[in-house]
Amino acid sequence: MEQNQYFGGDWTAEKLERVKKYLQAYVRIMNKQNFRFLYIDAFAGTGYVELKDKQEDQIASLLLDLAEAEPQRFIQGSAQIALQIEPSFHKYVLIEKSSRRCSELEKLKNNYPHLAKRIVIINREANEVIREICKRINWRGTRAVMFLDPYGMQVRWDTIEAIARTKAIDLWLLFPLGVAVNRMLKNDGNINESWAEKLDTLFGTRDWYGEFYELTDKPSLFGNISIIEKVATIQDIGNYFIKRLKTVFAGVAENPLPLYNSKNNPLFLLCFAAGNPKGAPIAIRIAQDILRKR
């Protein structure tokens, strides 16, 4: 177990519990339908998550707030949880760029021998694989739940668009609200081009700048001067991302769940979007109930 991921705190268990509840509801409904239904997990890691006192130096400096004063313990990761859901999915597609973590994921086949033939582990960059899957599968007879749980800003907007175009995938996505996006949005609007391009890739547009910044007049010794300043709150940033999801998905949960660390700083936003127009209303109703704060 030494090679498992060191990632998260109480908020990690919280997000996995919400996703687990949705998977349980999903398979009960889909088992009565005539569709093949898949579970797709990108950034799947090792199938386990270890909650530990100190964060491993494997995440960029922007993510240092993830460190939590938690006792050292293991919890089941999203892949492990999906494999335990009954009735089972027809296929489990686990995508992970790290070859070391893929080796760990292979052990899940031994842990779940009755599902081993259904488990597909892909050792490649997640965005590329997801776009290929979305294009290759005949979605007329297939449905899927996808869980995108990146460490930061790895998910590209064109990947999200590809998922939505299938009109067959229900998406759970961890949006890097506080750990990355809010930190990159400097108060004076002076964002270097490389950071701006990363935000463009995440949101699929540069319209975010006009949403988050305003030109205002400020008094000075020489009269009023015009300056650019950040006006967006954490909630505004989250609302903007939800608005972007609504441009491509049939339905989007209106109450994404903010996940906080022990210092009450918002880290991520757990979002849900449904791709199938016919199934979206019930999917959104279930997801919004699960996302509601307890």
N, C-alpha and C positions, 0 to 999 in steps of 0.2 A: 504493500500500500504506500510505500515511500514516494512513489512517483505520481501520486494523485495530485489534483489541483488544490492549491491553497487559495480559496476565493470566497469571501463573503462573511456574513454574520447572520444575525436573526432575520434580516431582510431576505437573505438567500432562501432560508427555509420557508419564509412567507410566500415568495413568488412561486416556489415549487409546489406548495400546498394548493395555491389557486389553480395552477395549470393541471395538477392531478385531478382536482374536482371536475374540471372541464372535460378531461379525457374520459373520466368515468361516465359522465353524461353522454358524451359523443359516441362511445362504442355501444352503449345501450340503444341509442337511436339508430345508428348506422347498421347495427346487426339485424335490424328488421327491414332494411332496404336491400335493393339489388345491386349495390355498388361494392367494388373492392375499395377498401379504405386503408390508407397508409399513415404511418407516423414518420415525420421527417424532422430530424434534429441537427441543426447546423451549429458549429462550435461545440460539438458534443462532449469534448473533454475525455474523461475516463469513465463516465458513468457514475462517479462518486464525487462529492465535494467535501473537502475537509475544512472545518471551522477551526482556526488556530489563532494563537495569541498574536503572532506577527505575520504580516503579509510577505510572501516571497517576492523577491525583486524580479518578477516576470511581467509586471504590468507597468505601463508607461507612467511617468511621474504625475500625469494628470489624474491618475486613479488612486493616489495614495490614501485618499479618505476612506477607501474601502476597509482599511484595517480596523478590526473590532477587537475589543477586550473580551474574547469568547474563550471558554474552555476548549481544549483540543478535543475534537470529536468528529466523527464522520456522519454525513447524512447522504441519503440516496440522491443522486443527480437525476436530471430529467430523463435520460435514457433508461436508467434503472427503473424509474417510476413507470414509464410507459410500458416496459416489458412485464410489469406486474399487473397491469390493468386487464380485467376480464369483462366481456370476451376479448380476445386478443385481436390486434391489428393483422391485416393480411401481410404487411411487410413493414420493416423498421429500417429506415435509411438514416444512418448516422454519419455525419460529415465532420471531419476534423483535419486541419492542415498539419498538425504535429504528428510525425510518424511514431514518436514515442507514445503519445496518448492513444493513437490508433492501436498500437500493440496492446495497451491496457483494455481498450474497448473490445478487442477480440476475445478477451476472457469472459465477456458476457455470454458468448455462445456456449461456454462450458457451464456457466451458472444457470442458463436457461436452455438446456439441450432440446427440449420439445419445440423451441422457437428458433433454434440455430439456423435452420434453412431459410428462415424469413428475415434474418438480420443481415443487412448489407452495410458494410463499413467502407467509406470512401476517404482515402487519404489525399485530399486536394484542397485548394482554396474554395471556400464555401460559396462565394458569390458566383463563380464560374459554374460550379456543379448545380446550384439551384436553378440558374437560368437554363442549363441544359435539360434538367429534369422537367422543368415547366414546359419546355418546347417539345420534348420527346414523347411524353406520356399522352395517351388518348384519354382525355379527361371526361369524355362522355359517360364512361362507365366506371370512373374512378374518382374518389374524393380523398382528402388528406387533411391532417392537422400538422402544421409546421411550427416549430419552436425555434426562434432565433434569439440566442442568448450570448451575444458577443461581449468581449471584455471592454470594448469602447466603441469606436466609430467605424467598425469594419463593414457594416451592412451598407450597401450602396442603394441609392434610390432606384436605379434601373433594375436592380434585383427585386425590390418591392413591387415595381410595375409589372415585372414578369410573373410574379406570384399572383397578383390581382387579375392579370389577363387570363389565367386559367379558368376563372370563375368556378373554381372547385376546391380551393384551399382555404381553410380557416387558419389565420395567422396569430400566434402569440409572439410578441416582440418586446424586447427590453431596450428602451430608448435611453441613451446616455445623457439624461437631462442635466444633472448637476456635476457628474464626474468629468465631463468633457465639454459639452456644448456651452453651458453657462460660463465656464472659465475661459473659453476661447473668445467669448463676446466681450471684448474690453469696453470699459465704461466710456472711453473717449472715441470709440469707433475705429481706432487705428489698428486694424487687423492686417497682419502681413498676408501676402497673396497665397502662400502655401496653406495657411489656416483657412482662408476664405474659400479656397478650392475644396478643402475637406468638407467644409460646411455645405458648399454647393452639391457635392457628391451625396451627402447625407440627406439633404432636403430636395434635391432634384431641381433646384432653381437658385438664383441669387436674390429673389424677392424677399428672402429673410432679412436682408439688410434694412429695407424700408419698413419692415414690420417691427424690427427691434430697436431702430435708431430714429431720432428726430433732429432736425436743425432748429435750434432755439436761440433766441437773443438773450445775452447776458450783459448786465451793466458792467462797465469798467471805467478806469480813470479817463479814458479817451472816448467815452460814450458807449453805446451798445455794440457788442460784437456778436457775430453769429458763430455758434459752435455746434458740433455734432455730439450728442450724448445718448447713452443707452437708456431707453425708457421701458424696456421689456422686463417683467418680473419672471421668476421661475415658472409661475402659472401661465404667463403669456407664451413662453417658449413651448411648454407642453401643449397648450391650446393650438398653437400654430402647427405643430407636428400632426395633431389629430385632424386639423383642417386639411393638411396635405394628404393624409391617408384617405380622407373622404373623397378626394378627387379621383381615386382609382379603384376603391373597393365598394362593393354593393352595400355594406354596412360596417359601421365602426362603433365600438363601445364608447359611450359619452363620458364614462367615469373611469379613465385609466388610473391605475393605482400607483401613487408615488411611494417609493421605497427609501427609507431614511436610515442613516447610521445612528450609533448611540448618542451622537452629539446633535441629533435632530436635523442634520443636513440632508437635503434631498439628493439621492444618488442617481436613481434610475426611475423611469416611468414604465410600468408594465401595461402594454397596450394590446388590444384585441381588434382584429378586423376579419370580416367574413366575405369570402369571394363570390359565393353562389347567390344570385338574386332571389331564388326561390327559398333557399334555406336560411338566408341571412336573418330574417326577423326572429326566428326561434333561437338561432345561434347567438344573436346579440342579447336577447332577453336572458339566456342562461349565463352568458359571460358577464353581463352587467350585474347580475345577482351575485356572482362569484367575486367580482371586483369590489363590491360594496364593502366599505370598511366595517369590520366586526367590532 
